[in-house]
């Protein structure tokens, strides 16, 4: 598992759209598996779950991106990858997870 947490400034809708387009266009095997959007008062939260095939790990990896903003405050982003291990009882070969997260780092 790899994780990225970051505080962003900008337009919430533009950032989530840029992330979706960038991830989907960044790999021919990338897909948006599902998404959710919530609002409560001035707060909003968006969740995106992406998946792609990792050639490095010879398996599929997922990337969960969560963005939260309250009013016009800063946008909190949390991104977590999983699924890149090939072992049964412990994690080995997590290159695919790191590579997937690196794509998001490039976009941000």
C-alpha positions in Angstrom: 0.0 0.0 0.0 1.2 3.5 -0.8 -0.4 6.7 0.4 -0.3 10.4 -0.5 -2.0 13.2 1.5 -1.9 16.7 0.3 -3.6 20.1 0.8 -4.6 21.8 -2.4 -5.9 25.2 -3.5 -8.1 25.7 -6.5 -11.5 24.9 -7.9 -12.8 21.6 -6.5 -14.7 20.5 -9.7 -11.7 21.3 -11.9 -9.3 19.4 -9.7 -11.4 16.2 -9.6 -12.1 16.4 -13.3 -8.3 16.8 -14.0 -7.5 13.8 -11.8 -10.1 11.7 -13.6 -9.0 12.6 -17.0 -5.3 12.4 -16.2 -5.5 8.9 -14.6 -7.8 7.5 -17.3 -5.6 8.9 -20.1 -2.4 8.0 -18.4 -2.7 4.2 -18.9 -4.5 2.2 -21.5 -5.7 -0.3 -18.8 -7.0 2.4 -16.3 -10.7 2.5 -15.5 -12.9 4.4 -13.1 -14.5 1.6 -11.1 -16.9 3.8 -9.1 -17.4 7.3 -7.6 -19.4 9.0 -4.9 -20.0 12.7 -4.2 -21.5 14.0 -0.9 -22.5 17.4 0.4 -23.5 18.5 3.8 -24.0 22.3 4.4 -20.9 23.9 3.0 -18.8 20.7 3.1 -18.3 18.4 0.2 -16.5 15.1 -0.3 -15.7 13.2 -3.5 -14.4 9.6 -3.7 -13.0 8.0 -6.9 -11.8 4.4 -7.2 -9.5 3.7 -10.2 -8.0 0.4 -11.3 -5.3 -0.5 -13.8 -3.1 -3.4 -14.8 0.5 -3.2 -13.4 3.0 -4.7 -15.8 5.7 -4.4 -13.1 3.7 -6.6 -10.7 1.8 -8.6 -13.2 -1.5 -7.9 -11.4 -4.2 -5.2 -11.0 -3.9 -2.3 -8.6 -6.4 0.1 -7.3 -6.2 3.8 -6.5 -8.7 5.4 -4.1 -8.8 9.2 -4.2 -10.8 11.1 -1.6 -11.1 14.9 -1.7 -12.8 17.0 1.0 -13.5 20.7 1.3 -15.5 22.8 3.8 -16.8 26.0 2.2 -14.0 27.9 0.5 -11.3 26.3 2.7 -8.4 24.3 1.4 -9.0 21.0 -0.3 -7.8 17.9 1.5 -6.7 15.1 -0.7 -6.0 11.5 0.4 -4.9 8.9 -2.1 -4.3 5.2 -1.3 -3.3 2.4 -3.5 -3.7 -1.3 -2.9 -3.6 -4.7 -4.6 0.0 -4.6 -5.8 1.3 -7.5 -3.7 1.8 -11.0 -4.9 2.4 -12.7 -1.6 -0.1 -14.6 0.5 0.8 -13.5 4.0 2.9 -10.3 3.6 3.5 -7.6 1.0 6.1 -8.0 -1.6 6.5 -6.4 -5.1 4.5 -3.2 -4.5 6.1 -1.4 -7.5 2.7 -1.2 -9.3 1.1 0.6 -6.4 3.9 3.2 -6.2 3.8 3.7 -10.0 0.0 4.3 -9.9 0.5 6.9 -7.1 3.3 8.5 -9.0 0.9 9.2 -11.9 -1.3 11.1 -9.5 1.7 13.0 -8.1 2.6 14.1 -11.6 -1.0 15.4 -12.1 -1.0 17.4 -8.9 
